[in-house]
């Protein structure tokens, strides 16, 4: 895999326990591991420079410097089991287990920003919620959750259209991928002008209603 994607072998081994052996044969193991911010497996994340690139590489939210810079964006694309764009049920369980084990007080936060997305930790560790808000701008509230659900509410779950960030670099992407108007990352394109005007507000509003803007 490294021949085509540098670091792919390490990433697969660290995250999915699919590790190359010998001349390219692969073996799997039944050992259960938890997700953790494995720096060596996420070396490509040092090149992430904006929210759209974060959405293209959601695993990078496990890197401390990424979630520290793009905390609010990471919240939108990774939040929850049913609402998140990319995390699967097993990954959610692994993340919760890792964070519950590693975070006991608010002083455990440095290096574990990803745990700001775990409700169980936010609710049980005194002061942790406030520190997440102050350090990473990950500030949970019912109003913020409501706004995110409106932004992504076009009849699609975010996970159903999680390919959209890679399409949104294209000129006139709405012609083949109009559903991408509903992806929550689009509001960052509007806010930051990452794709140089390729947000297509009029088309999206006509198709899905003015609340999509």
HELIX and SHEET records of a PDB file:
HELIX    1   1 UNK A    8  UNK A   16  1                                   9    
HELIX    2   2 UNK A   39  UNK A   47  5                                   9    
HELIX    3   3 UNK A   51  UNK A   56  1                                   6    
HELIX    4   4 UNK A   58  UNK A   62  5                                   5    
HELIX    5   5 UNK A   64  UNK A   69  1                                   6    
HELIX    6   6 UNK A   71  UNK A   78  1                                   8    
HELIX    7   7 UNK A   89  UNK A  102  1                                  14    
HELIX    8   8 UNK A  106  UNK A  108  5                                   3    
HELIX    9   9 UNK A  113  UNK A  117  5                                   5    
HELIX   10  10 UNK A  119  UNK A  124  1                                   6    
HELIX   11  11 UNK A  128  UNK A  136  1                                   9    
HELIX   12  12 UNK A  142  UNK A  151  1                                  10    
HELIX   13  13 UNK A  158  UNK A  161  5                                   4    
HELIX   14  14 UNK A  164  UNK A  167  1                                   4    
HELIX   15  15 UNK A  174  UNK A  177  1                                   4    
HELIX   16  16 UNK A  178  UNK A  182  5                                   5    
HELIX   17  17 UNK A  186  UNK A  192  1                                   7    
HELIX   18  18 UNK A  201  UNK A  208  1                                   8    
HELIX   19  19 UNK A  210  UNK A  212  5                                   3    
SHEET    1   A 2 UNK A  18  UNK A  21  0                                        
SHEET    2   A 2 UNK A  25  UNK A  28 -1                                        
END                                                                             
